[in-house]
Amino acid sequence: PLAYVEWFTPFQVVDPITGMNVVTPSTRSHRRYATVIPVTDIVCSCHLILNWGRVMNRRTVSSTALETHNKFYVNPYL
């Protein structure tokens, strides 16, 4: 079995308010970087939380949130 994986930047910034790491989508040639890998290569999953910034966009829907947002928190509690 294979898995489609969208890659994100390594941990570099910790949000001072939440204490969570902030990641952004990894890119190649200005396009989001994704690959197909064997599921046996997956060590663990992660839970991303939208970083809304100062204003929350109420039009955001869960099915497109990964495409429409550029900053995410990594939930360390799951």
C-alpha positions as CSV (number, residue, x, y, z in Angstrom):
1,P,0.0,0.0,0.0
2,L,1.0,3.6,-0.7
3,A,0.3,6.9,0.9
4,Y,0.1,10.4,-0.5
5,V,2.1,12.8,1.7
6,E,2.2,16.6,1.7
7,W,5.4,17.8,3.2
8,F,5.9,20.7,5.6
9,T,8.9,22.7,6.8
10,P,10.9,21.4,9.8
11,F,10.2,22.9,13.2
12,Q,11.9,26.3,13.4
13,V,9.5,28.6,15.1
14,V,7.6,28.2,18.4
15,D,4.6,30.4,18.9
16,P,5.2,32.4,22.1
17,I,1.5,32.3,23.1
18,T,0.6,28.7,22.4
19,G,4.0,27.1,22.8
20,M,3.3,25.1,19.7
21,N,5.7,24.6,16.7
22,V,4.6,26.5,13.6
23,V,5.1,24.9,10.2
24,T,4.4,26.0,6.6
25,P,3.9,23.9,3.4
26,S,7.2,22.8,1.9
27,T,7.6,23.9,-1.7
28,R,9.6,23.0,-4.8
29,S,9.6,25.5,-7.7
30,H,6.9,27.5,-5.9
31,R,4.6,24.6,-5.7
32,R,3.6,22.6,-2.6
33,Y,5.7,19.5,-2.3
34,A,4.0,16.1,-2.1
35,T,5.1,12.5,-2.7
36,V,3.7,9.0,-2.7
37,I,5.6,6.8,-0.3
38,P,5.1,3.2,1.0
39,V,3.0,3.2,4.2
40,T,5.7,1.2,5.9
41,D,7.9,4.4,5.8
42,I,5.4,6.3,7.9
43,V,6.6,6.6,11.5
44,C,3.7,8.6,13.0
45,S,1.0,11.0,11.9
46,C,0.5,14.5,13.1
47,H,-2.4,16.8,13.9
48,L,-2.2,20.3,12.3
49,I,-4.2,23.3,13.6
50,L,-4.9,26.3,11.4
51,N,-2.9,29.4,12.4
52,W,-5.6,32.0,11.7
53,G,-3.5,35.1,12.2
54,R,-5.3,38.2,13.4
55,V,-8.6,37.6,11.6
56,M,-10.5,34.3,11.2
57,N,-11.8,33.7,7.7
58,R,-15.3,32.3,8.3
59,R,-15.5,31.0,4.7
60,T,-12.8,28.4,5.5
61,V,-14.0,24.8,5.2
62,S,-12.2,21.7,6.5
63,S,-12.0,20.1,3.0
64,T,-9.9,23.0,1.6
65,A,-8.1,24.3,4.7
66,L,-4.7,22.8,3.7
67,E,-4.8,24.5,0.4
68,T,-6.1,27.9,1.5
69,H,-3.8,28.4,4.6
70,N,-0.1,28.7,4.8
71,K,0.7,28.5,8.5
72,F,-0.2,25.7,10.9
73,Y,0.4,24.7,14.5
74,V,1.6,21.2,15.3
75,N,-0.5,19.8,18.1
76,P,1.9,18.3,20.6
77,Y,-0.8,16.8,22.8
78,L,-2.0,14.0,20.4
